[in-house]
């Protein structure tokens, strides 16, 4: 079992590599690469998540396409300037990785824990099928005075409660990272297919220093209901 203690942003995944490894960028002479990891859900569908990894973790693996990997890391965000706007891009930053047997895929392991602060007013809504959802945006601190801004969704009873949260509230959440494919009409009239990523929360605690946390928990939700078409960094 991979063990890498992370205080406020921890991701554990088991999935199959379904893309080539591509060079992403270099920081202080260290190269970073990216690939896509396919994680099965409890249903017959799956999520495909972008992974970023240091060159230091790759040499012993050679070609990893098609391999089953267990990863531990953090969900991170950065701004990408495109079409006159800043778009929020999410990626799982891998800190540890190991190859596991194909049988491990059946565990559908896709876990995330975040401890952060509400950074946008929650938005409550209902779907055409009557499901209650609240959209949350969470700011999670990391080293060097940086923060990651992560879109989350809550369901049912938790969604009704989350609507009352305010900017600055301190919460911790547990859930999974889901990918959602949607279509967007461009200014040219063309239809573009895009992918959004968000945290589907199944447990939420509101933290208030000096008192017991307020806790809400829901059964794991497999739906991929639509949220905003784009997540724009503020």
Beta strands, then each sheet from edge to edge (+ up, - down):
strand 1: 9-17
strand 2: 22-27
strand 3: 30-40
strand 4: 46-54
strand 5: 68-82
strand 6: 85-99
strand 7: 110-118
strand 8: 123-126
strand 9: 132-142
strand 10: 146-155
strand 11: 170-185
strand 12: 191-207
strand 13: 214-217
sheet 1: 2+ 3- 1+ 5- 6+ 4+
sheet 2: 2+ 3- 1+ 7- 9+ 8-
sheet 3: 2+ 3- 1+ 7- 11+ 12- 10-
sheet 4: 2+ 3- 1+ 7- 11+ 12- 13+
end
